[in-house]
Every structure is written in C-alpha cells, then in structure tokens.
C-alpha cells in the first residue's frame, strides 16, 4: 500500500467541514472543561487503541491537571476485512475505574 502525502490526501478531499484549527480549539476547550470538572479528583482518560490515540494525546496535553491513562483494544473483525459486528475485547483496562 502506498503512503499518501498530506498533499495527496488533501487532493482527495472534496470539502473540509471542520478545519484542523477548529478541532484544536475544541480540544483545548474540552481540556479546560475537564480540568475544571475534575480539579482535586482522580481522572483517568480511557482510549480505544489504536484509532483514538492521536485524539487522546491532544486531549491529555490540553488538560492541565494530573491524570492517568488507560487503554482498551477491541476488534469487530474476524479473519477478513469486513466487520462481524460482534465486538471482542483484546486488551481490557489495566486498573478498575470505579
């Protein structure tokens, strides 16, 4: 499979609905809101590997309070490339989050 450059990817986009700057601003807003809501409390951000990891990294950096991370890995694919629609947990959370 060929790796596409950003320019090639941009050429494939018919219309940009939300700019990267708008997304970054919303992530900063979410980080500030989470920090305000969880100030003085334990916070664990949970991400589904691997697709949500870039978003989680941005959100983590935008949340200016101590926090922990944990990850789930799930799959809904069997041997092929089409979803079986049955989600299997491949990696569960390392610690309870109650």
Buried (B, 14 or more C-beta within 10 A) or exposed (E): EEEEEEEEEEEEEEEEEEEEEEEEEEBBEBBEEBBEEBEEEEBEBEBEEEEBEEEBEBBBEBBEBEBEBBBBEEEEEEEEEEEEEEEEEEEEEEEEEE
